[in-house]
Amino acid sequence: MNQDTPTKTKKSRRTAALWGSGAIAATVLVLGVNGTLSSWTSALITNSNDTAGATASYLALVETDNTNTCDTTTAPNNTIAACSSINKYGGNTTMSPGDSSVVSVTFTNPGTAVGNTFAYTPGTCTPTNGTGGIDLCSQGDLTVAVACSTGTSYNAGNDIAALGQSAAAPGSLVAKTWTSAPALDAASATAITCRFTTTLDAASPPVDAGSQVSQPIAWQLDAV
């Protein structure tokens, strides 16, 4: 028997073992070979653990009047630039003296973060003067009162005084802020409801006829 046989057998086994453990790597490396094995013109590294994801928590604000819904979770950057489906002044442009419109809107936070500061800011009131040239944004015959409470409907027993405003001309409404712990929290299903009462004074003169107002209101929820 040839005495070299055991040595050759060991070498063959070692070669087979090396090939077996390097088979996967060789499959990748051959893709980067151009020409012969003596001329390496490319190098390839495959990263198999690249991950990314959205933030773990977020605030959201949903406004509803029981018919329409405005939802920040469907808007870019979690904000809504314009939401025209909810008219807090009632939208009645043919009010008679003594008429009132009451609209309640409810706010919730379906997000995963706790909102501690709730605020609203009335924008510029824009009048459309009627035949009498009356500016109802400032004249005073048309007034808006705001009252807010915790809960899914307005409850005077849970009134939030910091958010309320007595009846005043729309152009006189000011920004209001309320901070609590928390103001809106999805986990505890808390909510805030604000009631808007828009009234045309019973003693309004005929020169008010045809006059209208338009005013945006911005709502904001913060985590601080």
N, C-alpha and C positions, 0 to 999 in steps of 0.2 A: 504493500500500500504506500502511496506517495505521502511523505511526511509533511508536505506543504498543505495538504488538504484541510486540516483543522484551521490553519491560519487563514486560508482563503475563505473558508466557511464563515469565520468570525468577521472578516472584512466584508463579506457579502451581506451578512446580517446587519452590520453597522451601517453600511450603505443604504440598505433597505429601510432601516429605522430613520435615518436622516431624511430620506426622500418622503417617507410617510409623514413626518412631522412638518416638512416644508412644502407639502403639495399645495396647500391653500395659498400660501404666500407666493409661490411660483406662478400660480394662476393669475394673481394680480400683477405681479412684476412683469410678466411677459407682455402685458398690454402696453407697458412703457418702454419696451425694447424696440429700437429701430435699427434694422440691419442684424449684425452678428452679436453674439454675447460679449464680444471684446470691445464693443462700441456702444456705451450707455449714453443716450441722448435725452432721456426723460426720467423723472422720478415721480412716484405716485404715493400719496398717503391718503387713506380713506378714513375719515372721521365718522364713527358710528354712534356718537352720543351727543348730538347737537339738538338742544331743546329750547323752547321758548313758550311763553304763555301770557295771558292777560293778568292784570293786577288781581291780587287775592281778594280785595274788598272794594266796594264802590258805594257811593250815595246815588239815590235816584229820587225823582219827584214826579208823582202822578197826580193830576188834577182832574176831577170829574164833577159834573153837575147832574149826575144820574142818567144823563142821555149821551153826553159827549165826553171824550177822554183826551187829555193831553199828557204824553208820557215821554220823559227825557231818555228812557232806556233805548228808544228806537232812533234817537237823534245823534248826529256826529258829536263827539266830545261830551256826550251826556247833557246837552243843552238844547233848548228849543228857541230859535230866533223869533218865530211868530206862530201863534196858535189862535186862529180866528173862530174856532168852532164853539167857544164858550164866551157868551156876552154877559158880563156881570152887571151891566146897567139895564138889562132886559131887552134892549133892541126895539123898544116901542117908540117910534118916531111920530106917533099921532096921539100923544098924551093930552088929556084934557085937564084943566085945573082941578087939583085934588087927587089925581091919579097917582098910584104908587106901583112900583115893580120891585119884587123881592126875589133875589137870586142867591142861592147858597152853593158854594163850591167846597169840595172836600179834598184834602191833600193827604197822601200817604207816601211812605218810603219803602218800596219793595227791595231796596238794595241790601247789601250785606254789611254796610257800615252804619253806625249810629249818627243821626243828625241832631245836633244840639242847638243850632241857631236857625230860626225860621224868620224870614223877612219878606216884605213886599214893598215895591217902589212904584208909585203912580208916575206915569210919564206926563209929557206936556199935553194939556187939554186943548183940543183944536175945535173952535166953534164954526158952525155954518149958520150965519145970520139969516134970519127970515126977512119978511117984508118990513118989519119994524126995526131991523138992524140991531137986534138985541143979542148980546154975547152971553149965552147961558153958562159958559165956563166960569164967569166971574160975577154975573149980575145978581145971582142969589135966589131967583125964583125956582131954579132946579137945584136940588140938593141930593147928596149921596151920604149915607151913613154906613159905617162898617163895624161889624161886631164879630168876634171870633171866639171859639171855644174848643176845648179838646173833645174828641168824639166824632163819629161819622155823621152826626147831624148837630145843628146848633142847639146848645143847651146853656141857658143863662146861668145855671148853677155852676157850670164849668168855664165861665167866661175868662178870656185872657185879656186883661185890661190893657196890657202893653200893645196889643194889636188893634184895639178899637179906635174909632174916630166918630165924633158927633156929626150930625147932619151939617154939611157945608157944601158950598159950590164946588164942583169937581176940580176946578183949578186950584182950590185951596187944600186939597188932600196932600198929606205928606208921607214920607217913608216911615215904616214902622218895623221894629225888630223885637223878637222875643227869644230869650235864651233860657233853656231848661236842661234837664238831664234825664232822658233826652226829649227833644221836641218831637221827633219822628223816629220810630224804631220798628223795623220790620219784625223783629223777633217777638216783641210784645204787642204787635198789631195796633200801635197807637195811630191816631189820626187827628187832623185839625180841620175844622169846618169854619169858613168865613161867610157871613151873610151880608149881602149888599142891598140896601133899601134906597131906591131912587124915587124921588117924589117931586112932582110939579105942584108948587104951592097953590092952595085953593083960591087965593086972591090974585093969581097971575092975571095981568091985563092982556087984552087982545094983541098988543104989539109983540107978545112973545111967540105968536103963531109962526110956524115954519122954522123956528130956530132949533138947531140940533147941536149935540156935542159928540166928540169922539176922543177916547183917551186909552192908551195902552197901560197895562199894569204888569210889572215883572215880579216873579216870585223866585225866591232863592232859599236853598237849604245848605247849610255848612256843617262840617263836623267839629267846629270849634265854637 
